[in-house]
């Protein structure tokens, strides 16, 4: 799904022991490994909590959802809450709603 202008990008911000991973662009099978790596690096820093902001995400397929769920469960094993926030794209919100993962990932 990635093409010019839609490639996934991310940046991580830390504030008072909490991490926010801001994701932009399309999260698909090409970019989800980068998301997985970014989430793992975020957890390695041992934050008190992790928020994944999808305000700039325009697309997310099942590989992106899998990366988020995997990180959520890894974080839970470490006692770190991980939630997804700021979902703006209707297509992304629909993926979470249809799969029931909106509740799992703290969207409701």
C-alpha positions as CSV (number, residue, x, y, z in Angstrom):
1,X,0.0,0.0,0.0
2,X,2.9,2.3,0.5
3,X,3.8,4.8,-2.2
4,X,5.2,8.3,-2.5
5,X,4.0,10.5,0.3
6,X,2.3,7.7,2.2
7,X,5.3,5.9,3.7
8,X,5.0,5.3,7.4
9,X,7.2,7.4,9.6
10,X,7.4,7.6,13.4
11,X,9.0,9.4,16.3
12,X,9.1,8.6,20.0
13,X,8.9,11.2,22.7
14,X,9.5,10.7,26.4
15,X,8.0,12.8,29.1
16,X,8.1,12.1,32.8
17,X,8.8,8.4,32.3
18,X,6.0,7.9,29.7
19,X,6.6,7.2,26.0
20,X,4.5,8.4,23.1
21,X,5.1,6.9,19.7
22,X,3.7,9.1,17.0
23,X,3.0,7.3,13.7
24,X,2.2,8.9,10.4
25,X,1.4,7.5,6.9
26,X,0.3,4.0,6.0
27,X,0.9,1.0,8.3
28,X,1.0,-2.0,6.0
29,X,2.9,-5.2,5.4
30,X,5.9,-3.2,4.1
31,X,6.0,-0.8,7.1
32,X,4.8,-3.0,10.0
33,X,8.2,-4.4,10.7
34,X,9.5,-0.9,11.3
35,X,6.5,-0.3,13.6
36,X,7.3,-3.6,15.4
37,X,11.0,-2.4,15.9
38,X,10.0,1.0,17.1
39,X,7.6,-0.4,19.6
40,X,10.2,-2.9,20.9
41,X,12.8,-0.1,21.2
42,X,10.2,2.0,23.1
43,X,9.5,-0.9,25.5
44,X,13.3,-1.4,26.0
45,X,13.4,2.0,27.5
46,X,11.2,0.8,30.4
47,X,8.6,3.5,30.3
48,X,5.8,3.7,32.9
49,X,3.3,3.7,30.0
50,X,3.2,3.8,26.2
51,X,0.8,5.7,24.0
52,X,0.8,5.0,20.3
53,X,-0.7,8.1,18.6
54,X,-2.2,7.3,15.2
55,X,-3.4,10.9,14.5
56,X,-1.2,11.0,11.4
57,X,-1.9,7.4,10.3
58,X,-3.9,7.2,7.1
59,X,-4.1,3.4,6.7
60,X,-3.6,0.3,8.8
61,X,-4.0,-3.3,7.7
62,X,-3.9,-6.5,9.6
63,X,-0.1,-6.6,9.8
64,X,-0.1,-3.2,11.5
65,X,-2.9,-4.4,13.8
66,X,-0.8,-7.5,14.7
67,X,2.2,-5.3,15.5
68,X,0.2,-3.2,17.8
69,X,-1.5,-6.2,19.5
70,X,1.9,-8.0,19.9
71,X,3.4,-4.9,21.5
72,X,0.3,-4.5,23.8
73,X,0.8,-8.1,25.1
74,X,4.5,-7.7,25.5
75,X,4.0,-4.5,27.4
76,X,1.3,-6.1,29.6
77,X,3.8,-8.9,30.5
78,X,6.2,-6.1,31.7
79,X,3.4,-4.4,33.6
80,X,3.4,-1.4,31.3
81,X,0.1,-0.2,30.0
82,X,0.1,0.4,26.2
83,X,-2.8,2.1,24.5
84,X,-3.6,3.4,21.0
85,X,-4.9,7.0,20.8
86,X,-5.8,9.8,18.4
87,X,-7.2,7.6,15.6
88,X,-8.4,10.1,13.0
89,X,-8.7,8.1,9.8
90,X,-12.1,6.5,9.4
91,X,-10.6,3.4,7.7
92,X,-8.2,2.9,10.7
93,X,-11.0,3.3,13.2
94,X,-13.1,0.8,11.3
95,X,-10.4,-1.8,11.5
96,X,-10.2,-1.6,15.3
97,X,-14.0,-1.5,15.6
98,X,-14.6,-4.5,13.3
99,X,-12.0,-6.6,15.0
100,X,-13.1,-5.7,18.5
101,X,-9.5,-4.5,19.3
102,X,-10.6,-1.0,20.0
103,X,-11.4,-2.1,23.6
104,X,-8.2,-4.1,23.9
105,X,-6.0,-1.2,22.8
106,X,-7.8,1.4,25.0
107,X,-9.7,3.2,22.3
108,X,-13.0,3.2,24.2
